[in-house]
Amino acid sequence: MRRARVASRGLLAVVLLNAVLLAGCGLESGERKPRLTLFVGVDTSGSFRNSGSYDDAMAFLAYYIYGHLHELGGLDTPRELFVGAIGGRNPDEPKAFHPIQDFADKNIREIEHDLRAWFPPSDSLTDFNPFFQQVARIVKERNLVLAPVTLTVVTDGVPDVSLHKAKSGSAAVYKHIDLGPLEYLSRRMSVRLAYVSPQVGRNWHDLVPHQRVRLWTVDAEIMKGWKGQIRPGGAAEDQERLWAWIQHNVDYRVRSLGT
């Protein structure tokens, strides 16, 4: 009888341990592939609005979020989704993150409408560090550290913060961007910036310190191509060319410098 109780307790411990590991990896029972945690950042600064890419970015994000939520064209379905703003009127200003439930059961047009309402381009600063710090906090608090994490950010990529003796867009402000909170946060951490210029993309790769973070940038000129992949009149589920374009150009799997 005693052996039976010991065996039963051991089995219970194994079950509980597996449950903890599955939760940390973003796996449901029976799943073998960890499910993605997706963060989407929206640059709400006036400089991004003035770049002329804001309206196109809102339309693109509506398709991007809808496609991921419905696993269209093989896009990874996120276990968790959070969408927040990058920008502010004051330094280190925290922002609210909209959870996955805010996008469930909405069509593409409804998602775009809400994105424009929640993230108007009216902020004066572009400070990436508070956004990265909030992402790190959410991942830790929700025990998402063992699942792959992706940050997809629509932005002109130009940091605009108050830094002593440094001009907006100078090398010093790029070096001030701190990816440190993300470096060892999860098994695979990817940061993707869409709508940057070629020079800004180079600045991020060359000047922003990073090792394990997988950094990928997509030029604004390239982003002009996504609408051309849409088949007019076709349902979202039938836009295979668009989903393939997103996988190849935005969700491209890049290696980290540390691997």
N, C-alpha and C positions, 0 to 999 in steps of 0.2 A: 504494500500500500504506500509506504514511504517513497519507494522508487518511482512509483506512478506519479506521486505529487511533485517530486523533483523534476521528472521528465515533463510534466505538464507546465511547470513554471518556466522551464527552459524553452519550451515551444512558444509560450506566451512572450518571453523576452525576445525571441527571434522575430516573431510577428510584429512586435512593437518597434524593434530596430529597423525592420524593413519598411514599416510605415513611415518612420522618421526619414530614412534615406530617400524613399520615393518622393516624399513631400519636398525635401531639399533639392532634389534633382528636377522638380517640376513634372514628375511622372504620376499618372494615375495607375491604379492596379491593372496589370496586363499590358501596359505600354513599355516599349523598350527604348524609345528615343526621347531624350529630355525635351520638354516643350519650352519654347522661347519665352523670355520676358522681354517685351518690347516697350521702349520709351520713345515717344515722339516729342521733339522740341520744335516750337514755332518762334522764330525771331520776330518780335513785335516792335522792333525799333523803327524809327523813321528812316534810317539809312537803308534798311531792307525794302521798305515801301518805295523809296526813291529809286532803288535799283531797277524797279519795273517788274520784279519777279514775284512779288507778294501774291497777286491775284492768281497767277498760274500755280503757285505753290499750294494755295488753299484747295484748288481744284484737284491737283495731283494727290495731295494728302487724303482727300476723300476717297479716291480710288484705291490708294495704297492701304489705308486702314480697312476698307471694306474687303479688299482682296485678301488681306491677311486673316481677317476674322472668319472668312468663309473658305479659306484654304484654296483659293482659286489658282489654277495653273501651277499647283505645287508650292505656292508660297507657304512658309511656315505659319502654322496657327499658333498664336501666342497663348500661353496659359494666363498671363497677365498683360494688360496694356495700360499705360499711363501717358497722358498727353498734357504737356505743360508749356508755359511761355518762357522764352529767353529774352530778358529785357527788364527794364524798370526805370522808375524816375529817380530812385535813390540807389547808392551802392549797396551790394549784398542784400537786395530786396528779394525775399522768398516769394514763390508763386504757388498757386494751387495746381494740383495735378488731377485731371479728370480720369477716373478709372474706366475699366473695360465695360462696366455696366452702362455707362453713359452713351455707348455706341451700339449696344446690342439692339437688334430688331429695327435698325434704321437703314434706309437705303442710301445710295451715294449722294443724292441731292440733299437729303436731310443732314447727313454728316457734314457736308460742305457748309451748309447754312449755319450749323452750330459752331463749326470752327471759326467762321468769320465773326460770329457774335461773341464768342469767348475770347478770341485773340485779335482784337483790333490793333493795327500797327501804329500805336500812339505813344510808345515809350521813347524816352530820350537816350537811354544807355543800352549798350549791348555787353552784358557781363556774363560770360559762360560759367564762371566758377560757382556761383550759387546754384545753378542748374545741376552741375555735376555733383555738388555736395548733397543736394536733395535726392538725386538718383541713388547715391550711395546709401543714404539713410533709409530710403524705402526698401532697397534690396536687403539690407541687414534686418530691418524690423520685421519684414515679411518672410525671412528665411528663404530667400531666393538665390543664395550664394552658389549653389551647386548646378544651377541651370544656366545655359547660355543667355547672355544679356546683350541686347542690341539697342543702341541709341541712334535714331534717325532724326536728323535736324535739318529743317529747311531754313536757310540763312545765307546772307552774303558772306558770312564768315569773318567779317572785320570786327575785332573787339573794339569797343568804344567805352573805355573806363577812365576814371580819373587816376592817373599815375604820375607821380612826381617827375617832372622834366621829360615826360614822354608824350609824343604826339599820337593822336588816334591813327591806328594802322601802322605804327612804327614797329621795328623788330622787338623793342622792349615790351610792348603790350602783348605781342604773341608769346614771348617767353614767360609772361606773367600768367598765362593760361595754365591752370593746374589740373592735370589729369590724374594726379596722385591718388585721390579717393577712389578711382576706378581701377587702378593698376592690378591689384590683387583681390578684387571684389568677387569675381566668379571665375569658373573654369575657362570661359571664353567671353571676352568683352570686346564688342565692336562699336566703334563710333563712326557714323556715316554723315557727312555733310553734303547737302545737295544745294545747288544754285550759287556756288562760289565761282570766282573768276580763276583762271589758271594760275595767276600770281598768288592769290590768296591761298589756293590749294597747296602751292609749293611752300608758302610760309608755314602753314600748319604742319606739313610733313617735316620741314627742315628746322623750324624754330620752336615748336611746341614740344617740350620734353615728354617722351613716352617710350615705353619698352614693351609691356605685355598687351597694352591696348592696341587693337587692330584698327588702324585709321584708314578711312576710305573717303575720298572726295569726288564729287561729280560736278563738272563745270556747268554753269548756267546755260552755256551754248548747247551742251549735250541734253540738258533737261528739256529743251525746246522740242525734243523728238518724241516725247511720250504721247502727246495727243495724236500724232500721226499714226500711232499703232491701233487707235480705236476704230472698230468697224461700225460705221454709222447705222443706227437702228438696231444694233445687236444687243442682246442682253449681257449683263456683266459676266455671267457664267460662260459666255461664248467669246470673250475677248482674249483668246489665247495669245495673240501677238503682244498685247499690252503686258500681260503677266510675265511672259518670257522676257520682254524688254526690261521690266523691273528687276527680275532676277539677275539679268546679265549686267545691268548698269548701276543699279542702286543697292541691291542686296548681294552684290558680288562678295564672295568669301575670300577675304584677304588674309595673309599671314601676318603675325606680329613680328616685330623686330627681335623679340626674345626667343623665337622658336627656330 
